[in-house]
Amino acid sequence: MTIGINFNEGGKPTLDYKNVVVSYSIDGKRQKKKFDLGNFVKDWYDAIKWIIQSEIEEPLCNSSSVDHFIMDGAPYDSAYLIATEKDAYLTYEYYETLEFFVPKGTKPTWKELKKICDDNN
């Protein structure tokens, strides 16, 4: 399973973000699911949530488009989800776990990110 970002790679200041796409296989056939509300933070969050809730058993990896989007100047920082038996929280230091994105220069808590992404669960 691969998660990627569609955007205009060409130096536009806004990078012309389009959507987040998850590619996966079912019965040997490649499928794609798009998340395209136009809000990158929410689209990425919704894609990760969909991946977690899906019953598709494939390893997850980022497409090179994710690195390109961030390296080309997208105004977002990485946040990594740490889940324990008691609580879940975000860390802003690299950690091998699920990666989320937040607006550059912000550090919302996990609960705040869920609220930003309209996830009331």
Secondary structure, DSSP 4 states (H G I P E B T S, - for coil): -EEEEE---S--TTTT--EEEEEEEETTEEEEEEE-SS-HHHHHHHHHHHHHHS------EE-HHHHHHHHTT-SEEEEEEEE-SS-EEEESS--SS-EEEEETT----HHHHHHHTT---
